[in-house]
Amino acid sequence: MLRAIITFFLGACALSAQAFPKQTVERGHQYFEQNCFFCHGHDAGGGEGGPDLTKSKLVAEDVKGDKIGPLVRAGRTDKGMPAFAISDEDLAGLQAWLHTQKTIAETQTGQRRGVIPADLQSGNAAAGKAYFNGAGTCSGCHAVTGDLAKIGTKYDPLKLEERMLFPRGAKAQISVKLRSGETVAGTLAYQDEFTIALRDSEGRYRSWPVKLVQFSVDDPASKHAELLAKYSDDDIHNLMAYLQTLR
């Protein structure tokens, strides 16, 4: 549950299962793995920022690619999905594979992979507040009267949980100590094994060879990533219940 942050296309009108040649399905699987899995997950069940396609209304209503094809070829730039110049053969494979995955998902009773809004309404807000200020160490970086003020009104529960578990756009801060003894601080702009760079408070880009300086990076996103291995289901439910009270 904790790894499947998904948004649902509601009101799906399911059609009877469609069967496809194995070779066609495999072609679609290969295309999906090359172009789509990063956002929609390896099994089309939702991934990093992309919805669960096995529950998509568009996939449910699609017949021989008549819904999937136009969307894939036009993209949805407002949702971060680019347009794809997909061939007719690959499109036939893609829609065959998506329909096959949908059928598989619908037969997995008792093995729900996704998150629904009701899941996020069942926690204990008081326990969540205690976790926020205690074991979760959330209050060390966030303030309910500061960056999290009224957070419960800014996002729906699913989007709020996604941002909590996988924060995007969180800027890492860096402090660089030069050989001269001077310390320069700013927002991390670039880092690899050879170079470290930042933008200072005036917006200037400054970089140095890693071997010539000492530096420390404070990356808030990495702290969220570390918590993924520590959360229990109760921690998530309780913390979400508490965050939704911040209105």
Stockholm file with secondary structure:
# STOCKHOLM 1.0

chainA/1-247         MLRAIITFFLGACALSAQAFPKQTVERGHQYFEQNCFFCHGHDAGGGEGGPDLTKSKLVAEDVKGDKIGPLVRAGRTDKGMPAFAISDEDLAGLQAWLHTQKTIAETQTGQRRGVIPADLQSGNAAAGKAYFNGAGTCSGCHAVTGDLAKIGTKYDPLKLEERMLFPRGAKAQISVKLRSGETVAGTLAYQDEFTIALRDSEGRYRSWPVKLVQFSVDDPASKHAELLAKYSDDDIHNLMAYLQTLR
#=GR chainA/1-247 SS CTTCCCCCCCSCCCCCCCCCCHHHHHHHHHHHHHHTHHHHCTTSSCCSSCCCGGGCHHHHHCSTTTTHHHHHHHCBGGGTBCCCCCCHHHHHHHHHHHHHHHHHHHHCTTCCCSCCGGGGGSSCHHHHHHHHHTTTCGGGTCCTTTTTTTHHHHSCHHHHHHHHHSCCSCCCEEEEECTTSCEEEEEEEEECSSEEEEECTTCCEEEEEGGGCEEEEECHHHHHHHHTTTCCHHHHHHHHHHHTTCC
#=GC SS_cons         CTTCCCCCCCSCCCCCCCCCCHHHHHHHHHHHHHHTHHHHCTTSSCCSSCCCGGGCHHHHHCSTTTTHHHHHHHCBGGGTBCCCCCCHHHHHHHHHHHHHHHHHHHHCTTCCCSCCGGGGGSSCHHHHHHHHHTTTCGGGTCCTTTTTTTHHHHSCHHHHHHHHHSCCSCCCEEEEECTTSCEEEEEEEEECSSEEEEECTTCCEEEEEGGGCEEEEECHHHHHHHHTTTCCHHHHHHHHHHHTTCC
//
